[in-house]
Amino acid sequence: MNARAIRYATNLAVLGGVATLAWLLLAERGRAARPLHVDLAFTAVAEQPIDGAEHLAHDPHAGQRPRRGARVEQVLTPLGGGAPQTVVATIDEHGLHGAAPRGAELGGPRVLLLGDDLVAFGAPTEARISALAQRALRDDPTTPAATVLDASCDGYGLLEIALRAPELVARYRPELLVACANLGDDLGQLVDPRRARIVGGAVVPPAPTQDVPVPLTARWLTGRLPGCPLELARRALAWRGLLDLQPALQASLARQLDETIELLQRAAPARAGLLVVLLPSAADLAPDAVRAEAGELAAELLRPELGQQTAAAVTAALQRAGTAFLDATPLLRPLGPHAFWRDGRLTPAAHAALATPLADRIAARLRAF
């Protein structure tokens, strides 16, 4: 074969490779953008509501989840002062916070968001971080049909998110999992034997009450902070004080973080993976307001260096795992106490402050993959 023929054959091979690559990219883009036909047969399965929390139902994986069709009406008082406000949130027929359309098709790309009580019911459905982020994504010409599926639930920590996510990922086939971690509360749950934990890659069920060390019992917690009206802040302050009093638990916390993040990564979709949002607690962002609400007994446990150590520990664990994250503290700091209700949940103002930066990170991650 002469040199001219070799060059001709080489050029054909290169052109063929480029054409094949272009076809694969277009096919992938089309696959991601196609609506998903959702099998709604699971909605016919009877749910078992949780006693004392009618907006929640039992879940075999995470213990609890939002109850389909629930309507939650709360009268909440701002931590920063002001009159109480009525907040109404609804759960749709999918068991989601109203983000999904009423029907059997969900647009794409799809993002699954899971968080705890900080983000679960503190804002009306249309003013939630998920609804606002979805609106911002749909304003982007590259994601006009993006859907943010919000299955956040009271009581979820990082482990509950990791346990609940696989079922939802299989059902809705999202491109990205967004896990909202409460820096004040989630981390203490990782070393609390009263809750399920991940140890050596296996989920360990909660310990019997009689086997729980005295410093971790409810009696110890309420004795340290009697009558504190900020339930979320009470738990956050209590576990921080516990870690401060028992430094040996810090090593256990580090191991729990690494193993739980690994479990989250395995539960995340293959395409764009996992994005963790680090949410500060009221005790982190508005210590003076929390101190005024919780009293002086809480003040002895409320020290800025503990919050800084917490953030540093989580950031280091995420970096070790190569997991993308968004630190919400700088975004919420300008709001101060106005970012929280007295029960520790995020206010609509906080949801609004987080939505656009979150949408930007989601869009960038989807484009990168």
Summary of the structure (lengths in Angstrom):
residues: 369
radius of gyration: 22.8
end to end distance: 41.9
largest distance: 90.9
contacts: 1253
relative contact order: 0.13
helix: 51%
strand: 18%
